[in-house]
Amino acid sequence: MDWWHLHGNQVISTLVFSAIGMGTFALFFLVLPHILPFSLKKEMEEDQNTALGIVLGAIVIGIALIISAAISGGG
C-alpha cells in the first residue's frame, strides 16, 4: 500500500479540525473587543498595559487548550 492509503484520512482530519480550531479562535478575537468594557488597542498600544497583555495571553492559552481538547476528544 502506498502512503496516502495508510495516512490520507488522518491528514484530511487534521486539516479539517485545524481549520475549525483556527476559525473558532478567529471568532473569539472578533467577539473579544465587543465584550470588553475598554479599548483593547488603546490599553495595549498607547498605555503599555503589561498586566492586560499577560491576562490576554492566559486567555488565549486557555481558549487554545479548550479547542484542542474539543477537537481531540478530550483525552
N, CA, C and O atoms as a Maestro MAE file, in Angstrom:
{
 s_m_m2io_version
 :::
 2.0.0
}

f_m_ct {
 s_m_title
 :::
 protein
 m_atom[300] {
  # First column is atom index #
  i_m_mmod_type
  r_m_x_coord
  r_m_y_coord
  r_m_z_coord
  i_m_residue_number
  s_m_chain_name
  s_m_pdb_residue_name
  s_m_pdb_atom_name
  i_m_atomic_number
  :::
  1 25 0.837 -1.189 0.000 1 A "MET " " N  " 7
  2 3 0.000 0.000 0.000 1 A "MET " " CA " 6
  3 2 0.878 1.248 0.000 1 A "MET " " C  " 6
  4 15 1.995 1.265 0.518 1 A "MET " " O  " 8
  5 25 0.335 2.253 -0.587 2 A "ASP " " N  " 7
  6 3 1.098 3.495 -0.602 2 A "ASP " " CA " 6
  7 2 0.761 4.352 0.627 2 A "ASP " " C  " 6
  8 15 -0.158 4.049 1.388 2 A "ASP " " O  " 8
  9 25 1.521 5.407 0.788 3 A "TRP " " N  " 7
  10 3 1.417 6.251 1.972 3 A "TRP " " CA " 6
  11 2 0.039 6.875 2.110 3 A "TRP " " C  " 6
  12 15 -0.509 6.905 3.212 3 A "TRP " " O  " 8
  13 25 -0.538 7.374 1.018 4 A "TRP " " N  " 7
  14 3 -1.821 8.080 1.086 4 A "TRP " " CA " 6
  15 2 -2.940 7.165 1.568 4 A "TRP " " C  " 6
  16 15 -3.806 7.605 2.324 4 A "TRP " " O  " 8
  17 25 -2.941 5.913 1.151 5 A "HIS " " N  " 7
  18 3 -3.981 4.984 1.592 5 A "HIS " " CA " 6
  19 2 -3.846 4.689 3.085 5 A "HIS " " C  " 6
  20 15 -4.844 4.437 3.761 5 A "HIS " " O  " 8
  21 25 -2.635 4.719 3.594 6 A "LEU " " N  " 7
  22 3 -2.431 4.458 5.014 6 A "LEU " " CA " 6
  23 2 -2.743 5.670 5.890 6 A "LEU " " C  " 6
  24 15 -3.285 5.521 6.985 6 A "LEU " " O  " 8
  25 25 -2.402 6.869 5.412 7 A "HIS " " N  " 7
  26 3 -2.485 8.057 6.255 7 A "HIS " " CA " 6
  27 2 -3.369 9.167 5.703 7 A "HIS " " C  " 6
  28 15 -3.433 10.238 6.306 7 A "HIS " " O  " 8
  29 25 -4.034 8.961 4.612 8 A "GLY " " N  " 7
  30 3 -4.836 10.005 3.983 8 A "GLY " " CA " 6
  31 2 -5.956 10.526 4.860 8 A "GLY " " C  " 6
  32 15 -6.191 11.732 4.925 8 A "GLY " " O  " 8
  33 25 -6.655 9.612 5.543 9 A "ASN " " N  " 7
  34 3 -7.758 10.044 6.414 9 A "ASN " " CA " 6
  35 2 -7.259 10.917 7.563 9 A "ASN " " C  " 6
  36 15 -7.913 11.892 7.933 9 A "ASN " " O  " 8
  37 25 -6.110 10.571 8.124 10 A "GLN " " N  " 7
  38 3 -5.566 11.362 9.217 10 A "GLN " " CA " 6
  39 2 -5.152 12.758 8.738 10 A "GLN " " C  " 6
  40 15 -5.348 13.748 9.442 10 A "GLN " " O  " 8
  41 25 -4.587 12.821 7.550 11 A "VAL " " N  " 7
  42 3 -4.171 14.119 7.000 11 A "VAL " " CA " 6
  43 2 -5.394 15.004 6.775 11 A "VAL " " C  " 6
  44 15 -5.383 16.181 7.135 11 A "VAL " " O  " 8
  45 25 -6.438 14.451 6.187 12 A "ILE " " N  " 7
  46 3 -7.662 15.217 5.926 12 A "ILE " " CA " 6
  47 2 -8.307 15.644 7.237 12 A "ILE " " C  " 6
  48 15 -8.739 16.790 7.366 12 A "ILE " " O  " 8
  49 25 -8.379 14.739 8.214 13 A "SER " " N  " 7
  50 3 -8.950 15.081 9.514 13 A "SER " " CA " 6
  51 2 -8.158 16.188 10.192 13 A "SER " " C  " 6
  52 15 -8.732 17.106 10.778 13 A "SER " " O  " 8
  53 25 -6.846 16.098 10.110 14 A "THR " " N  " 7
  54 3 -6.003 17.129 10.714 14 A "THR " " CA " 6
  55 2 -6.261 18.486 10.076 14 A "THR " " C  " 6
  56 15 -6.376 19.487 10.783 14 A "THR " " O  " 8
  57 25 -6.352 18.537 8.769 15 A "LEU " " N  " 7
  58 3 -6.601 19.803 8.076 15 A "LEU " " CA " 6
  59 2 -7.977 20.374 8.412 15 A "LEU " " C  " 6
  60 15 -8.116 21.575 8.646 15 A "LEU " " O  " 8
  61 25 -8.987 19.514 8.434 16 A "VAL " " N  " 7
  62 3 -10.349 19.970 8.732 16 A "VAL " " CA " 6
  63 2 -10.438 20.502 10.156 16 A "VAL " " C  " 6
  64 15 -10.958 21.595 10.378 16 A "VAL " " O  " 8
  65 25 -9.934 19.734 11.124 17 A "PHE " " N  " 7
  66 3 -10.023 20.169 12.509 17 A "PHE " " CA " 6
  67 2 -9.118 21.361 12.804 17 A "PHE " " C  " 6
  68 15 -9.435 22.168 13.678 17 A "PHE " " O  " 8
  69 25 -8.009 21.488 12.099 18 A "SER " " N  " 7
  70 3 -7.174 22.680 12.245 18 A "SER " " CA " 6
  71 2 -7.918 23.913 11.751 18 A "SER " " C  " 6
  72 15 -7.858 24.970 12.378 18 A "SER " " O  " 8
  73 25 -8.614 23.782 10.638 19 A "ALA " " N  " 7
  74 3 -9.392 24.902 10.103 19 A "ALA " " CA " 6
  75 2 -10.527 25.276 11.051 19 A "ALA " " C  " 6
  76 15 -10.797 26.459 11.260 19 A "ALA " " O  " 8
  77 25 -11.194 24.274 11.626 20 A "ILE " " N  " 7
  78 3 -12.270 24.556 12.580 20 A "ILE " " CA " 6
  79 2 -11.716 25.254 13.820 20 A "ILE " " C  " 6
  80 15 -12.302 26.222 14.303 20 A "ILE " " O  " 8
  81 25 -10.594 24.768 14.331 21 A "GLY " " N  " 7
  82 3 -9.988 25.372 15.513 21 A "GLY " " CA " 6
  83 2 -9.532 26.794 15.267 21 A "GLY " " C  " 6
  84 15 -9.749 27.669 16.106 21 A "GLY " " O  " 8
  85 25 -8.907 27.037 14.133 22 A "MET " " N  " 7
  86 3 -8.450 28.388 13.817 22 A "MET " " CA " 6
  87 2 -9.632 29.323 13.573 22 A "MET " " C  " 6
  88 15 -9.580 30.500 13.930 22 A "MET " " O  " 8
  89 25 -10.693 28.799 12.967 23 A "GLY " " N  " 7
  90 3 -11.903 29.606 12.770 23 A "GLY " " CA " 6
  91 2 -12.543 29.991 14.095 23 A "GLY " " C  " 6
  92 15 -12.986 31.127 14.269 23 A "GLY " " O  " 8
  93 25 -12.593 29.054 15.024 24 A "THR " " N  " 7
  94 3 -13.129 29.332 16.351 24 A "THR " " CA " 6
  95 2 -12.269 30.362 17.074 24 A "THR " " C  " 6
  96 15 -12.786 31.264 17.734 24 A "THR " " O  " 8
  97 25 -10.962 30.221 16.945 25 A "PHE " " N  " 7
  98 3 -10.032 31.160 17.567 25 A "PHE " " CA " 6
  99 2 -10.196 32.557 16.970 25 A "PHE " " C  " 6
  100 15 -10.173 33.548 17.700 25 A "PHE " " O  " 8
  101 25 -10.359 32.642 15.658 26 A "ALA " " N  " 7
  102 3 -10.567 33.934 15.000 26 A "ALA " " CA " 6
  103 2 -11.892 34.558 15.451 26 A "ALA " " C  " 6
  104 15 -11.973 35.768 15.664 26 A "ALA " " O  " 8
  105 25 -12.913 33.735 15.591 27 A "LEU " " N  " 7
  106 3 -14.202 34.228 16.068 27 A "LEU " " CA " 6
  107 2 -14.070 34.805 17.472 27 A "LEU " " C  " 6
  108 15 -14.668 35.834 17.786 27 A "LEU " " O  " 8
  109 25 -13.289 34.144 18.308 28 A "PHE " " N  " 7
  110 3 -13.036 34.655 19.657 28 A "PHE " " CA " 6
  111 2 -12.419 36.058 19.592 28 A "PHE " " C  " 6
  112 15 -12.822 36.947 20.342 28 A "PHE " " O  " 8
  113 25 -11.454 36.257 18.709 29 A "PHE " " N  " 7
  114 3 -10.804 37.561 18.615 29 A "PHE " " CA " 6
  115 2 -11.699 38.613 17.969 29 A "PHE " " C  " 6
  116 15 -11.479 39.807 18.168 29 A "PHE " " O  " 8
  117 25 -12.689 38.200 17.209 30 A "LEU " " N  " 7
  118 3 -13.651 39.163 16.676 30 A "LEU " " CA " 6
  119 2 -14.660 39.578 17.735 30 A "LEU " " C  " 6
  120 15 -15.119 40.720 17.738 30 A "LEU " " O  " 8
  121 25 -15.008 38.667 18.630 31 A "VAL " " N  " 7
  122 3 -16.004 38.942 19.665 31 A "VAL " " CA " 6
  123 2 -15.384 39.668 20.855 31 A "VAL " " C  " 6
  124 15 -16.053 40.488 21.485 31 A "VAL " " O  " 8
  125 25 -14.136 39.389 21.174 32 A "LEU " " N  " 7
  126 3 -13.477 39.930 22.365 32 A "LEU " " CA " 6
  127 2 -13.579 41.446 22.497 32 A "LEU " " C  " 6
  128 15 -13.930 41.910 23.581 32 A "LEU " " O  " 8
  129 25 -13.298 42.249 21.477 33 A "PRO " " N  " 7
  130 3 -13.400 43.712 21.656 33 A "PRO " " CA " 6
  131 2 -14.814 44.189 21.987 33 A "PRO " " C  " 6
  132 15 -14.987 45.252 22.583 33 A "PRO " " O  " 8
  133 25 -15.822 43.405 21.603 34 A "HIS " " N  " 7
  134 3 -17.201 43.820 21.855 34 A "HIS " " CA " 6
  135 2 -17.647 43.502 23.283 34 A "HIS " " C  " 6
  136 15 -18.584 44.124 23.784 34 A "HIS " " O  " 8
  137 25 -16.999 42.558 23.937 35 A "ILE " " N  " 7
  138 3 -17.412 42.208 25.294 35 A "ILE " " CA " 6
  139 2 -16.569 42.909 26.357 35 A "ILE " " C  " 6
  140 15 -16.950 42.931 27.527 35 A "ILE " " O  " 8
  141 25 -15.438 43.476 25.970 36 A "LEU " " N  " 7
  142 3 -14.601 44.197 26.922 36 A "LEU " " CA " 6
  143 2 -15.132 45.611 27.118 36 A "LEU " " C  " 6
  144 15 -15.571 46.240 26.156 36 A "LEU " " O  " 8
  145 25 -15.101 46.129 28.365 37 A "PRO " " N  " 7
  146 3 -15.623 47.478 28.618 37 A "PRO " " CA " 6
  147 2 -14.621 48.593 28.294 37 A "PRO " " C  " 6
  148 15 -14.870 49.754 28.618 37 A "PRO " " O  " 8
  149 25 -13.503 48.257 27.664 38 A "PHE " " N  " 7
  150 3 -12.485 49.254 27.336 38 A "PHE " " CA " 6
  151 2 -11.890 48.918 25.980 38 A "PHE " " C  " 6
  152 15 -12.113 47.839 25.433 38 A "PHE " " O  " 8
  153 25 -11.122 49.875 25.447 39 A "SER " " N  " 7
  154 3 -10.482 49.673 24.153 39 A "SER " " CA " 6
  155 2 -9.210 48.844 24.330 39 A "SER " " C  " 6
  156 15 -8.245 49.291 24.950 39 A "SER " " O  " 8
  157 25 -9.224 47.651 23.786 40 A "LEU " " N  " 7
  158 3 -8.080 46.757 23.897 40 A "LEU " " CA " 6
  159 2 -6.855 47.350 23.207 40 A "LEU " " C  " 6
  160 15 -5.741 47.260 23.722 40 A "LEU " " O  " 8
  161 25 -7.065 47.955 22.045 41 A "LYS " " N  " 7
  162 3 -5.955 48.543 21.299 41 A "LYS " " CA " 6
  163 2 -5.322 49.705 22.069 41 A "LYS " " C  " 6
  164 15 -4.097 49.809 22.139 41 A "LYS " " O  " 8
  165 25 -6.145 50.568 22.640 42 A "LYS " " N  " 7
  166 3 -5.621 51.706 23.401 42 A "LYS " " CA " 6
  167 2 -4.834 51.227 24.617 42 A "LYS " " C  " 6
  168 15 -3.738 51.722 24.883 42 A "LYS " " O  " 8
  169 25 -5.381 50.280 25.344 43 A "GLU " " N  " 7
  170 3 -4.708 49.787 26.553 43 A "GLU " " CA " 6
  171 2 -3.372 49.125 26.225 43 A "GLU " " C  " 6
  172 15 -2.390 49.323 26.940 43 A "GLU " " O  " 8
  173 25 -3.331 48.342 25.150 44 A "MET " " N  " 7
  174 3 -2.113 47.603 24.821 44 A "MET " " CA " 6
  175 2 -1.060 48.498 24.170 44 A "MET " " C  " 6
  176 15 0.111 48.446 24.544 44 A "MET " " O  " 8
  177 25 -1.464 49.309 23.210 45 A "GLU " " N  " 7
  178 3 -0.502 50.090 22.441 45 A "GLU " " CA " 6
  179 2 -0.140 51.419 23.102 45 A "GLU " " C  " 6
  180 15 1.040 51.732 23.263 45 A "GLU " " O  " 8
  181 25 -1.136 52.188 23.479 46 A "GLU " " N  " 7
  182 3 -0.859 53.532 23.990 46 A "GLU " " CA " 6
  183 2 -0.463 53.520 25.466 46 A "GLU " " C  " 6
  184 15 0.500 54.181 25.855 46 A "GLU " " O  " 8
  185 25 -1.195 52.778 26.284 47 A "ASP " " N  " 7
  186 3 -0.942 52.779 27.726 47 A "ASP " " CA " 6
  187 2 0.105 51.756 28.148 47 A "ASP " " C  " 6
  188 15 0.525 51.751 29.305 47 A "ASP " " O  " 8
  189 25 0.533 50.894 27.235 48 A "GLN " " N  " 7
  190 3 1.548 49.866 27.529 48 A "GLN " " CA " 6
  191 2 1.171 49.047 28.766 48 A "GLN " " C  " 6
  192 15 1.991 48.849 29.662 48 A "GLN " " O  " 8
  193 25 -0.080 48.574 28.805 49 A "ASN " " N  " 7
  194 3 -0.598 47.838 29.947 49 A "ASN " " CA " 6
  195 2 -0.078 46.392 29.912 49 A "ASN " " C  " 6
  196 15 -0.648 45.538 29.234 49 A "ASN " " O  " 8
  197 25 0.999 46.132 30.642 50 A "THR " " N  " 7
  198 3 1.629 44.817 30.663 50 A "THR " " CA " 6
  199 2 0.726 43.775 31.309 50 A "THR " " C  " 6
  200 15 0.666 42.633 30.852 50 A "THR " " O  " 8
  201 25 0.023 44.162 32.371 51 A "ALA " " N  " 7
  202 3 -0.861 43.225 33.064 51 A "ALA " " CA " 6
  203 2 -1.968 42.731 32.126 51 A "ALA " " C  " 6
  204 15 -2.324 41.553 32.148 51 A "ALA " " O  " 8
  205 25 -2.502 43.622 31.315 52 A "LEU " " N  " 7
  206 3 -3.528 43.226 30.356 52 A "LEU " " CA " 6
  207 2 -2.949 42.259 29.333 52 A "LEU " " C  " 6
  208 15 -3.619 41.308 28.931 52 A "LEU " " O  " 8
  209 25 -1.725 42.492 28.914 53 A "GLY " " N  " 7
  210 3 -1.078 41.585 27.972 53 A "GLY " " CA " 6
  211 2 -0.912 40.188 28.557 53 A "GLY " " C  " 6
  212 15 -1.114 39.193 27.860 53 A "GLY " " O  " 8
  213 25 -0.546 40.111 29.832 54 A "ILE " " N  " 7
  214 3 -0.392 38.813 30.487 54 A "ILE " " CA " 6
  215 2 -1.735 38.109 30.615 54 A "ILE " " C  " 6
  216 15 -1.838 36.912 30.345 54 A "ILE " " O  " 8
  217 25 -2.773 38.850 31.029 55 A "VAL " " N  " 7
  218 3 -4.105 38.257 31.154 55 A "VAL " " CA " 6
  219 2 -4.630 37.816 29.791 55 A "VAL " " C  " 6
  220 15 -5.213 36.738 29.672 55 A "VAL " " O  " 8
  221 25 -4.433 38.622 28.782 56 A "LEU " " N  " 7
  222 3 -4.876 38.259 27.431 56 A "LEU " " CA " 6
  223 2 -4.137 37.016 26.937 56 A "LEU " " C  " 6
  224 15 -4.736 36.143 26.310 56 A "LEU " " O  " 8
  225 25 -2.844 36.937 27.218 57 A "GLY " " N  " 7
  226 3 -2.087 35.738 26.856 57 A "GLY " " CA " 6
  227 2 -2.620 34.493 27.556 57 A "GLY " " C  " 6
  228 15 -2.703 33.425 26.949 57 A "GLY " " O  " 8
  229 25 -2.980 34.628 28.832 58 A "ALA " " N  " 7
  230 3 -3.549 33.499 29.571 58 A "ALA " " CA " 6
  231 2 -4.901 33.091 28.991 58 A "ALA " " C  " 6
  232 15 -5.208 31.901 28.911 58 A "ALA " " O  " 8
  233 25 -5.705 34.063 28.588 59 A "ILE " " N  " 7
  234 3 -6.993 33.762 27.963 59 A "ILE " " CA " 6
  235 2 -6.780 33.028 26.649 59 A "ILE " " C  " 6
  236 15 -7.484 32.062 26.353 59 A "ILE " " O  " 8
  237 25 -5.822 33.477 25.865 60 A "VAL " " N  " 7
  238 3 -5.522 32.834 24.580 60 A "VAL " " CA " 6
  239 2 -5.089 31.385 24.793 60 A "VAL " " C  " 6
  240 15 -5.545 30.489 24.082 60 A "VAL " " O  " 8
  241 25 -4.217 31.155 25.764 61 A "ILE " " N  " 7
  242 3 -3.773 29.789 26.051 61 A "ILE " " CA " 6
  243 2 -4.948 28.940 26.520 61 A "ILE " " C  " 6
  244 15 -5.077 27.786 26.110 61 A "ILE " " O  " 8
  245 25 -5.801 29.493 27.370 62 A "GLY " " N  " 7
  246 3 -6.969 28.766 27.844 62 A "GLY " " CA " 6
  247 2 -7.921 28.389 26.728 62 A "GLY " " C  " 6
  248 15 -8.378 27.248 26.665 62 A "GLY " " O  " 8
  249 25 -8.225 29.327 25.847 63 A "ILE " " N  " 7
  250 3 -9.110 29.046 24.717 63 A "ILE " " CA " 6
  251 2 -8.472 28.006 23.802 63 A "ILE " " C  " 6
  252 15 -9.159 27.113 23.306 63 A "ILE " " O  " 8
  253 25 -7.163 28.113 23.575 64 A "ALA " " N  " 7
  254 3 -6.471 27.141 22.727 64 A "ALA " " CA " 6
  255 2 -6.537 25.735 23.329 64 A "ALA " " C  " 6
  256 15 -6.721 24.759 22.602 64 A "ALA " " O  " 8
  257 25 -6.389 25.628 24.639 65 A "LEU " " N  " 7
  258 3 -6.483 24.319 25.288 65 A "LEU " " CA " 6
  259 2 -7.893 23.740 25.190 65 A "LEU " " C  " 6
  260 15 -8.061 22.538 24.985 65 A "LEU " " O  " 8
  261 25 -8.896 24.590 25.335 66 A "ILE " " N  " 7
  262 3 -10.279 24.132 25.215 66 A "ILE " " CA " 6
  263 2 -10.554 23.644 23.798 66 A "ILE " " C  " 6
  264 15 -11.155 22.585 23.616 66 A "ILE " " O  " 8
  265 25 -10.123 24.401 22.797 67 A "ILE " " N  " 7
  266 3 -10.325 23.994 21.407 67 A "ILE " " CA " 6
  267 2 -9.577 22.698 21.115 67 A "ILE " " C  " 6
  268 15 -10.105 21.807 20.450 67 A "ILE " " O  " 8
  269 25 -8.355 22.596 21.611 68 A "SER " " N  " 7
  270 3 -7.559 21.386 21.406 68 A "SER " " CA " 6
  271 2 -8.240 20.164 22.027 68 A "SER " " C  " 6
  272 15 -8.317 19.106 21.401 68 A "SER " " O  " 8
  273 25 -8.729 20.314 23.246 69 A "ALA " " N  " 7
  274 3 -9.404 19.193 23.908 69 A "ALA " " CA " 6
  275 2 -10.691 18.819 23.188 69 A "ALA " " C  " 6
  276 15 -11.024 17.638 23.085 69 A "ALA " " O  " 8
  277 25 -11.415 19.809 22.693 70 A "ALA " " N  " 7
  278 3 -12.662 19.525 21.982 70 A "ALA " " CA " 6
  279 2 -12.391 18.797 20.671 70 A "ALA " " C  " 6
  280 15 -13.134 17.889 20.297 70 A "ALA " " O  " 8
  281 25 -11.349 19.186 19.985 71 A "ILE " " N  " 7
  282 3 -11.032 18.557 18.709 71 A "ILE " " CA " 6
  283 2 -10.502 17.136 18.903 71 A "ILE " " C  " 6
  284 15 -10.845 16.233 18.140 71 A "ILE " " O  " 8
  285 25 -9.671 16.942 19.917 72 A "SER " " N  " 7
  286 3 -9.054 15.623 20.103 72 A "SER " " CA " 6
  287 2 -9.952 14.656 20.871 72 A "SER " " C  " 6
  288 15 -9.601 13.486 21.022 72 A "SER " " O  " 8
  289 25 -11.084 15.112 21.351 73 A "GLY " " N  " 7
  290 3 -11.983 14.226 22.056 73 A "GLY " " CA " 6
  291 2 -11.812 14.303 23.563 73 A "GLY " " C  " 6
  292 15 -12.400 13.502 24.290 73 A "GLY " " O  " 8
  293 25 -11.036 15.233 24.038 74 A "GLY " " N  " 7
  294 3 -10.925 15.467 25.464 74 A "GLY " " CA " 6
  295 2 -9.961 14.579 26.202 74 A "GLY " " C  " 6
  296 15 -9.811 14.711 27.417 74 A "GLY " " O  " 8
  297 25 -9.311 13.686 25.513 75 A "GLY " " N  " 7
  298 3 -8.490 12.924 26.366 75 A "GLY " " CA " 6
  299 2 -7.429 12.094 25.878 75 A "GLY " " C  " 6
  300 15 -6.739 11.447 26.666 75 A "GLY " " O  " 8
  :::
 }
 m_bond[299] {
  # First column is bond index #
  i_m_from
  i_m_to
  i_m_order
  :::
  1 1 2 1
  2 2 3 1
  3 3 4 2
  4 3 5 1
  5 5 6 1
  6 6 7 1
  7 7 8 2
  8 7 9 1
  9 9 10 1
  10 10 11 1
  11 11 12 2
  12 11 13 1
  13 13 14 1
  14 14 15 1
  15 15 16 2
  16 15 17 1
  17 17 18 1
  18 18 19 1
  19 19 20 2
  20 19 21 1
  21 21 22 1
  22 22 23 1
  23 23 24 2
  24 23 25 1
  25 25 26 1
  26 26 27 1
  27 27 28 2
  28 27 29 1
  29 29 30 1
  30 30 31 1
  31 31 32 2
  32 31 33 1
  33 33 34 1
  34 34 35 1
  35 35 36 2
  36 35 37 1
  37 37 38 1
  38 38 39 1
  39 39 40 2
  40 39 41 1
  41 41 42 1
  42 42 43 1
  43 43 44 2
  44 43 45 1
  45 45 46 1
  46 46 47 1
  47 47 48 2
  48 47 49 1
  49 49 50 1
  50 50 51 1
  51 51 52 2
  52 51 53 1
  53 53 54 1
  54 54 55 1
  55 55 56 2
  56 55 57 1
  57 57 58 1
  58 58 59 1
  59 59 60 2
  60 59 61 1
  61 61 62 1
  62 62 63 1
  63 63 64 2
  64 63 65 1
  65 65 66 1
  66 66 67 1
  67 67 68 2
  68 67 69 1
  69 69 70 1
  70 70 71 1
  71 71 72 2
  72 71 73 1
  73 73 74 1
  74 74 75 1
  75 75 76 2
  76 75 77 1
  77 77 78 1
  78 78 79 1
  79 79 80 2
  80 79 81 1
  81 81 82 1
  82 82 83 1
  83 83 84 2
  84 83 85 1
  85 85 86 1
  86 86 87 1
  87 87 88 2
  88 87 89 1
  89 89 90 1
  90 90 91 1
  91 91 92 2
  92 91 93 1
  93 93 94 1
  94 94 95 1
  95 95 96 2
  96 95 97 1
  97 97 98 1
  98 98 99 1
  99 99 100 2
  100 99 101 1
  101 101 102 1
  102 102 103 1
  103 103 104 2
  104 103 105 1
  105 105 106 1
  106 106 107 1
  107 107 108 2
  108 107 109 1
  109 109 110 1
  110 110 111 1
  111 111 112 2
  112 111 113 1
  113 113 114 1
  114 114 115 1
  115 115 116 2
  116 115 117 1
  117 117 118 1
  118 118 119 1
  119 119 120 2
  120 119 121 1
  121 121 122 1
  122 122 123 1
  123 123 124 2
  124 123 125 1
  125 125 126 1
  126 126 127 1
  127 127 128 2
  128 127 129 1
  129 129 130 1
  130 130 131 1
  131 131 132 2
  132 131 133 1
  133 133 134 1
  134 134 135 1
  135 135 136 2
  136 135 137 1
  137 137 138 1
  138 138 139 1
  139 139 140 2
  140 139 141 1
  141 141 142 1
  142 142 143 1
  143 143 144 2
  144 143 145 1
  145 145 146 1
  146 146 147 1
  147 147 148 2
  148 147 149 1
  149 149 150 1
  150 150 151 1
  151 151 152 2
  152 151 153 1
  153 153 154 1
  154 154 155 1
  155 155 156 2
  156 155 157 1
  157 157 158 1
  158 158 159 1
  159 159 160 2
  160 159 161 1
  161 161 162 1
  162 162 163 1
  163 163 164 2
  164 163 165 1
  165 165 166 1
  166 166 167 1
  167 167 168 2
  168 167 169 1
  169 169 170 1
  170 170 171 1
  171 171 172 2
  172 171 173 1
  173 173 174 1
  174 174 175 1
  175 175 176 2
  176 175 177 1
  177 177 178 1
  178 178 179 1
  179 179 180 2
  180 179 181 1
  181 181 182 1
  182 182 183 1
  183 183 184 2
  184 183 185 1
  185 185 186 1
  186 186 187 1
  187 187 188 2
  188 187 189 1
  189 189 190 1
  190 190 191 1
  191 191 192 2
  192 191 193 1
  193 193 194 1
  194 194 195 1
  195 195 196 2
  196 195 197 1
  197 197 198 1
  198 198 199 1
  199 199 200 2
  200 199 201 1
  201 201 202 1
  202 202 203 1
  203 203 204 2
  204 203 205 1
  205 205 206 1
  206 206 207 1
  207 207 208 2
  208 207 209 1
  209 209 210 1
  210 210 211 1
  211 211 212 2
  212 211 213 1
  213 213 214 1
  214 214 215 1
  215 215 216 2
  216 215 217 1
  217 217 218 1
  218 218 219 1
  219 219 220 2
  220 219 221 1
  221 221 222 1
  222 222 223 1
  223 223 224 2
  224 223 225 1
  225 225 226 1
  226 226 227 1
  227 227 228 2
  228 227 229 1
  229 229 230 1
  230 230 231 1
  231 231 232 2
  232 231 233 1
  233 233 234 1
  234 234 235 1
  235 235 236 2
  236 235 237 1
  237 237 238 1
  238 238 239 1
  239 239 240 2
  240 239 241 1
  241 241 242 1
  242 242 243 1
  243 243 244 2
  244 243 245 1
  245 245 246 1
  246 246 247 1
  247 247 248 2
  248 247 249 1
  249 249 250 1
  250 250 251 1
  251 251 252 2
  252 251 253 1
  253 253 254 1
  254 254 255 1
  255 255 256 2
  256 255 257 1
  257 257 258 1
  258 258 259 1
  259 259 260 2
  260 259 261 1
  261 261 262 1
  262 262 263 1
  263 263 264 2
  264 263 265 1
  265 265 266 1
  266 266 267 1
  267 267 268 2
  268 267 269 1
  269 269 270 1
  270 270 271 1
  271 271 272 2
  272 271 273 1
  273 273 274 1
  274 274 275 1
  275 275 276 2
  276 275 277 1
  277 277 278 1
  278 278 279 1
  279 279 280 2
  280 279 281 1
  281 281 282 1
  282 282 283 1
  283 283 284 2
  284 283 285 1
  285 285 286 1
  286 286 287 1
  287 287 288 2
  288 287 289 1
  289 289 290 1
  290 290 291 1
  291 291 292 2
  292 291 293 1
  293 293 294 1
  294 294 295 1
  295 295 296 2
  296 295 297 1
  297 297 298 1
  298 298 299 1
  299 299 300 2
  :::
 }
}
